[in-house]
């Protein structure tokens, strides 16, 4: 049966490889979503015991954020989702951590999953955030790429919150050869259909410079940029 399927796939693809590739990439995207969902079930049963994505445990970006934070800093995690990053940070420092997300269901889940005295969550829109005092660091973990007017967002936060630094994680455009092939085929190449941008190192640095911010450290890990950015 396996040989028959391979034969039929080869015959179909040889007639119209562009059409077949487009369809195959479409099913790859569906499969990726299924893998993400199943991975969270796996993590609850075999990992941390929480219904969260195993990437939080496996690829080390929590440790990157924590390594840049001082013990007594207060941290604002914008677009915190269900709070996994905020929780890791709060566990590791003596300062306070506030996670804000626009999705009420995510905040509800965060409050159910993660309980610490120095950790709070609230529903809010980071793109229209008002004045907030006392936060030295803003964390953006896979958030910036979802925002249309990123320059205005960053500038507004710098005015209203006045942080000393940002810790930012974003996906890279040049993460795999298949991204370039998707572009050549004229199909969607971003990891998420809500992404407004996926970065190169140069385009990331240009956006930071546009609002008067400078990357103190920048790492390329797991097809992502992890950066400490100073005002």
MOVENSUL-V972368 format. One record per residue. RES is the residue in one small letter. SS is DSSP state (H for helix, E for strand, L for the rest). Layout:
RES;SS, RES;SS
//
This chain:
x;L, x;H, x;H, x;H, x;H, x;H, x;H, x;H, x;H, x;H, x;H, x;H, x;H, x;H, x;H, x;L, x;H, x;H, x;H, x;H, x;H, x;H, x;H, x;H, x;H, x;H, x;H, x;H, x;H, x;H, x;H, x;H, x;H, x;H, x;H, x;H, x;H, x;H, x;H, x;H, x;H, x;H, x;H, x;H, x;H, x;H, x;L, x;L, x;L, x;L, x;L, x;L, x;L, x;L, x;H, x;H, x;H, x;H, x;L, x;L, x;H, x;H, x;H, x;H, x;H, x;H, x;H, x;L, x;L, x;L, x;L, x;L, x;L, x;L, x;E, x;E, x;E, x;E, x;L, x;L, x;L, x;L, x;L, x;H, x;H, x;H, x;H, x;H, x;H, x;H, x;H, x;H, x;L, x;L, x;L, x;L, x;E, x;E, x;E, x;E, x;E, x;L, x;L, x;H, x;H, x;H, x;H, x;H, x;H, x;H, x;H, x;H, x;H, x;L, x;L, x;L, x;L, x;L, x;E, x;E, x;E, x;E, x;E, x;L, x;L, x;H, x;H, x;H, x;L, x;L, x;L, x;L, x;L, x;L, x;L, x;L, x;E, x;E, x;E, x;E, x;E, x;L, x;L, x;H, x;H, x;H, x;L, x;L, x;L, x;H, x;H, x;H, x;H, x;H, x;H, x;H, x;H, x;H, x;H, x;H, x;L, x;L, x;L, x;L, x;E, x;E, x;E, x;E, x;E, x;E, x;E, x;E, x;L, x;L, x;L, x;L, x;H, x;H, x;H, x;H, x;H, x;H, x;H, x;H, x;H, x;L, x;L, x;L, x;L, x;L, x;L, x;L, x;L, x;L, x;L, x;L, x;L, x;L, x;E, x;L, x;H, x;H, x;H, x;H, x;H, x;H, x;H, x;H, x;H, x;H, x;L, x;L, x;L, x;E, x;E, x;E, x;E, x;E, x;E, x;E, x;E, x;L, x;L, x;E, x;E, x;E, x;E, x;E, x;E, x;E, x;L
//
